[in-house]
Amino acid sequence: MLAIRLQRVGRKGYPVYRLAVQESQRHPSSGRVVAYVGSYNPHTKDATVQVETAQKYLDNGAQPSPRVVKLLKDAGVKLPSWVKDASTDKQKAIRNAEKLRKNQPKEEVEATPAE
């Protein structure tokens, strides 16, 4: 089965990604790449996608990763009905919420008389 996923390229500390179509059982950095269908620069939020090529692989059953789903949707690729949308309302769970300053009881400020 094929997967459309991000493959990291670029120098240390400045990642740039390619949208690669690969076998899903292989690792992104070492698996054989079937095709490249675009690129993504997270610093400038610039994504270039070859719409026709990506559409061809999606129609043939390639599974996109959640981030790739978002990039393809922004590029205007028509996604099949079986592709799951990435949830945009992720909330990080807060551990020990009772210890947060905003959850502590309000302290009364004592007014000192001015002398």
C-alpha positions in Angstrom: 0.0 0.0 0.0 1.2 3.5 -0.7 1.3 6.4 1.6 1.7 10.2 1.0 3.9 11.5 3.7 6.3 14.3 4.5 10.0 13.5 4.0 12.4 15.8 5.8 15.2 17.5 3.8 17.1 20.6 4.4 19.9 21.5 6.7 20.2 21.1 10.4 17.9 23.3 12.3 16.0 24.4 9.2 13.8 21.6 8.0 12.0 21.6 4.6 9.8 18.7 3.6 8.9 16.9 0.4 5.5 15.3 -0.1 6.6 11.8 -1.1 4.6 8.8 -2.2 6.2 5.7 -0.7 5.4 2.2 0.4 3.7 2.6 3.8 5.7 -0.1 5.5 9.0 1.7 4.9 10.6 4.4 6.9 10.2 7.9 5.4 13.9 8.6 5.2 15.1 5.3 3.8 12.1 3.8 1.9 12.0 3.8 -1.9 10.1 6.8 -3.2 7.5 6.2 -5.9 7.0 9.9 -6.7 7.4 13.4 -5.3 4.1 15.3 -5.4 5.2 18.6 -3.8 7.1 20.4 -1.0 6.4 22.2 2.2 8.4 24.9 4.0 7.1 25.3 7.6 9.0 28.5 8.1 7.2 30.4 5.4 4.1 28.1 5.4 4.7 27.8 1.6 3.4 24.5 0.1 3.6 23.6 -3.5 1.6 20.6 -4.6 1.3 19.0 -8.1 -2.5 18.7 -7.9 -3.0 16.2 -10.9 -0.2 13.8 -9.7 -1.5 13.9 -6.1 -5.0 13.3 -7.3 -3.9 10.3 -9.3 -2.3 8.6 -6.3 -5.2 9.4 -4.0 -7.7 7.9 -6.6 -5.5 4.7 -6.6 -5.7 4.4 -2.8 -2.6 6.1 -1.4 -3.1 7.0 2.3 -2.2 10.6 3.2 -0.8 11.4 6.6 -2.8 14.0 8.7 -0.5 16.9 7.9 -0.5 16.0 4.2 -4.4 15.9 4.3 -4.3 19.6 5.5 -1.8 20.6 2.9 -3.7 18.9 0.1 -6.9 20.4 1.1 -5.4 23.9 1.1 -4.0 23.2 -2.4 -7.4 22.4 -3.7 -7.0 18.6 -4.2 -10.4 16.8 -4.1 -10.0 14.2 -1.3 -11.9 10.9 -1.5 -14.6 10.3 1.1 -12.6 7.7 3.0 -9.8 10.2 3.9 -10.1 11.3 7.5 -9.8 15.0 8.2 -7.2 16.0 10.7 -8.9 17.4 13.8 -8.1 21.1 14.2 -9.4 21.5 17.8 -6.6 19.7 19.6 -6.3 20.7 23.2 -3.3 19.7 25.3 -4.3 18.1 28.5 -3.1 20.2 31.5 -1.7 18.1 34.3 -2.2 19.3 37.9 -4.6 22.1 36.9 -5.4 22.8 40.5 -1.8 24.1 40.9 -2.2 26.8 38.3 -2.2 30.4 39.6 -5.5 31.2 38.0 -7.2 28.3 39.8 -5.9 29.4 43.3 -8.2 31.3 45.7 -8.0 35.0 45.5 -5.8 36.6 48.3 -7.1 39.6 50.1 -4.7 42.6 49.9 -4.2 44.4 53.2 -4.3 48.1 52.9 -1.6 49.7 55.0 -2.3 53.2 56.2 0.0 55.9 54.6 2.1 57.7 57.2 
